[in-house]
Every structure is written in structure tokens, then in C-alpha cells.
């Protein structure tokens, strides 16, 4: 069951990436990021209020946001700091690189998660799973060769390093999620609500220095409906992902790879919407990535 929940998370993440590309176009990254997380927080706020005043009912329907200790708050704040850094880097890269290049690089995240899962959680892949993971990584390298034809030098372009760093931080957060969900026994909505809260606080501090004081920057900002959509889609994707992690049999390294099937939406639909180059050539490594995901599911 957890694998299918992972596929649902991938569906919402793919739509999330498309909306994110539209949201950051011509806009400062930080206010867009604050807007998306704020709308996600507002979506969860009624659930928190309901948990305070109608505890029994919220428990009955499975959406209760539990009381947590200050120590647990600290653990969630660490996750917020990791993901805020990852998102800032990825949003900046997304503004300067084609979505059909950014998304495949982000798809390398399962490789970092794969290593961490073996070293930290002692997860043991079988032969077919090994093949699936290396097939995904090989396909990512093929994408880098296609990217050079679009004038992108993967060795000298700073936005490439930004998206790689964002991918590493995102993978670290994924490993941390397993600790938060399984070791601390947090339910998805509790983790999501407080994660959004601390991320909003972090972004407000950044914006108070880089954006709010500058009138010209505030005037240049264009609000788009996709800012709301990104927040809602991210909450939906994370909910299904965290639900999958609640299963004690769930393997984080496989779940991370399954989530990357979002690339189908990003490359095919995104390539058509944003009219990016070399769409047909990018379908070749896309097939490799999907085959790798299939081998993991089949195994």
C-alpha cells in the first residue's frame, strides 16, 4: 500500500513542479516561496483549530494534530531549516534553467537517499532494486549531455551547482522524515502543520532583510494563482508521502525513487507548456528513469 501512496505523492509533486515554474517566472524567489508555504499553512490551520476545540471528532476522522513536546518542536524546526535551504536553492535554479533539466537532476535525490538508507537505517535492497537505482542515475547523466545542447555547461553553470546542493539537502530531509514519522511517531498532519509554521518564520526573517525594505522589489512582484496552487499541491504530496512512511515496512530508499516518477509530468507536460528544447531526446533518459522505477516496484 505504501508504494501506491508514494505514486500519489509523485502525481501531486509533478503538478507542483509545473505550477512552481510558472509562479517564479519574473518574480523574486523568496516572496514566492513564502506565499506557497503560507497558503499551505492556511490550508492546515482549520485542522489545527478543529484539533483544539473538537479533539474527539478530529481523532475519529483521522486528521487530529497532536500536542508535541518542545524537544519535538526542535526536531521539526531542524527539518524546516533544511528544506528552506533546499527550496531557496532549487527555486533560484528553476528561474534560470529549463524545467526539463532541473527536474531530472532533482531525480538524482533517490541516489543520496539510497546511500543514507543503507548506512543509517540498514535497509537492504535486492539485485533488481540495485539495477533500478543505477538505471536512474545513468539516465540522469544522459540528461546532462542533452543539457549542454541548450547552452548549459554543467561544470561552470552556478545554477547547476545550486540544484545539486538542493537535491542533496532534499535527500537529507527525506532520511530525516523517516526518523520523525517512525521514531517520534508523528502523524502526517502534525508534522506538516508545524513544519509549515517554522518555515514561514524562517522565510519572514530572510525577507525582512532581502525584500520587505525595498519598495522597488515589492512593486515588481506579481501575484499569480499558481502560488496558491503550489502550496496546496505540496501539502497534498507530503501528506501521502508521510502516510506511506507510517507503514513500518516502508523503505525510504524505494519510496524516494517512486516519488521521482513525477518526472513524467514535468518533462512531457512541462515541455509542451513551456515550449522547451530537445523534448524528444529527453524522452530517452525519461524512459530509463521510468524503467528504473518500474524495476523497483516490480521487485
N, C-alpha and C positions, 0 to 999 in steps of 0.2 A: 504493500500500500504506500509506503514511504517513497518509492520510486515514482509513482503516479503523482503524488503531491509535489515532488520535485519537478515533474514535467509541467504542472500547473504554474509553479513558480517561474519556470522558464518562459511560458507564454506571456505572463504579465511583465516579465523583465524585458522581453523583446519589444513589446508595445511601449514600455517605459523608455527604452533607449531611443526609439523613434521620436517620441514627444520631447525628450531631453534635447535632441539635436535641434529641433525647431525652437525650443524655449531659449537656448543660449545664443541663437543667431543674432549678432549685432548687439548683444547685451553683456553687461558685466557678469562674471561668473558668480560672485558672492551673493548678490541680491537674488539671483535666480535660485541658487541653492537654498537660501533662507526661505524663499517663498514656497518651494516644493516641500521642504521639511515642515514648515509651519502649517501648510494645508494637510499634510499627513497627521500632524499632531491634533489639528482641529477635528479631523475625522475620528480620532480615537478619544477625544475629550468627552463626548457623551457617554462612552463606555465607562470611563473612569468615574464620572458623576453618578452613573447608574450603579456602579460598584459600591460607592459610598452610601447611597441612600436606599438602594434596593439589592442588598447583598445576596439574599437567598435566590431572588429571581435571576440575577446575573450568573450565579453559580449553576442554576438549573439549565440555562441556555448555553452554558459553556463559554461565556465571554467575561468572566469575573477578573478584574485587575486586582491582584492580591497585595496586601501590605508586605513590605520588604524591609530588611534591616539597613542601617546606614552603611554597613560593610558591603552589602549587595548593591546599594546605590553607587558605591565607589567602583565596583566591578563594571557596572553598566556605563558609568562616566568614562572609563578607560576605552570601552568599545566605541563610544561616541567620538572620542578624540582620534582614534584610529581611522574610523570611517569618514570623519570630517576631512582629515588629511587626504585620504584616498579620493574622495569626491572632488575636492578642490583641484587636485592634480588631473583627474580624469575629465572634469568639465573644461578645464583650460585646454587640454589636448583636443577635446571634441570640437572646440571652436576653431582649431587650426588644422585639423586633419579630417579626411573623409571618414564617414561613419563605417564604411566598408573596410577601412584599415584599423580604426580604433577598436571595433567590436572583436575582430579576430585576435588582436593582441590581448584584449581582456580575457579571451577564451583560454589563454595560457594559465590563468589562475588555477585551474584544477591540478596543474603540474606541481605548483608550490604547495597546494593543499595536500596533494598526494604524498609528497615527501614528509610534510609535517604529520600527516595521519599515521605514517609508518613509524616515525621517530617518537612521537608524543603519545599516540593512542594505541600503538602496536596493531594497527589494522593490517590484515594480511590479504593482499589481492591474489587472485589465481592467475593462471597463464593468460587467459583470454582478456582479463582486465589489464594486465601489463601491456598486451598488444594494443588494446583500445586507447590507453593513455598515450603511448608513444606515437600512435597514429594521429592523435590530436595535435601533439607537439610538432610532428613533422609537417602537418598541414599549416600550422602557424608560421613555420619557417618559409613555406612556399608563399604565403601571403606577403612576407617581407620582400620577396623578389618582385612580386607584382606591384607593390607599393613604390618601388624605385621608378617604375614607368610613369608614375604620376608626379614625378619630381620630388619624391620624398626619399632623402638619404637616411637610412635607418641608423647610421653611425654618427651623423653630425646634427640631425634634427633634434632640438631640445625637447620638442613635444613628444617625440618617441620615448625619450627617457622619462618624461613625466607620466606617460600612460603605463610604462613598465613598472615604475615605482608605485603607481596607483593600483596596479594589478597585484603586486606583492603585498601591499597593505591590505587590500581586499581579501586576499587569501588568508592572511594572518587573522583577520576578523572572522573569517569562516571557521577556522580552527577554534577560535575563542568562543564562537557561538555554541559549539558542542559542549564546552565547559559550562557556559551559562545555562543552557537548556537542560542538560543531563545531570551535571554535578550539583548545580544550585537549584535544580528543579523549578525553574521559572517557566510559566506558561507563555505562549507567544504574545498575547496582548499586553501582559505586564512588561515584558522586555521591550516591546515596540513603543509603548507609551512613554516610559522613562528614557529610552534611547532617543526618541524624538525631542523630548524636553531638554535633555542635556546638549544635544546637537544644536538646537535653537539657541541656547545660551552661548555656546562656543562661537557660533556664527555672528551673533549680535556683538560680541567682543571684537571680532575681526572687522565687521562692518563699521563699528564705531570709530575705527582708525582709518580704514581704507575707502569708505564710501559715504557714510552719512554726512561728514563735514564738507563734502564737495558738492556744491549746488549743480555744477555742470554735469557731473556724473549722474546725479539723481534725475535731472531733466532728460538725459539721454536714454534712461531706462524705459523699455517698452514692455508693458504687461501683456502677456499672451495667455490664452486659455490653457495652453499646454503646460504652463507652470502648475496649475491646479491638477491637471491630468497626471503629471509626473509624480506628484505627492501621493495621489490616490492609488496609482498603479504600483508604486513602490511598497506601500502598506500591504496591498493585496499579495504581491510577490513574497514579501518577507513573512507574511502570515502562513502561507502554505509551506514555505521553506522551514520555518520554525516548527510547524506541526509535524513535518517529516522527521525533524531531528528529535522529536519527543519519543519516537519509536526506538527502543533500546537496541534494536537490530540494525538501525540505520548506520551506514558507513559514510562518513563525511567526505572521503575522497571520491566516492562514486556519486554522491549527491551533488558535489561541486561540479563534476563533469556533466551530469544530466542537466543542470541549470544552464550550461553553455549551449544547449540546443536552441536557445534564444537567438543564436546567430542566424538561423534560417529566416526569421522575420527581419532582422536588421539588414542582412545582405540583399535578400530578394526584394522585400517591400521597400526598404530604405534606399536601395539603389535606384528603384523606379521613381520614388517620391522626390529624392534629392538629385536625380539625374547624374550620378557619379560614374566615373570611367571604369572600363575593364570589368563590367559586371559579369560577362560570360566567363572570363578567365578566372574570376574569383569563385565561380561555381565549382571549379575543380577542387581547390582545397576545402571548400564548403562541404563537398561530398565526403572528403576524407574525415573531417571533423564529425559529421553525422554518422559515418560508419563506425568511428571510434566510440561514439555514444551508444550506438546500437550494440556493439560487442559487449559493452559494459552491462547494458540492460539484459541482453541475451544470456550473459554469464550468470 
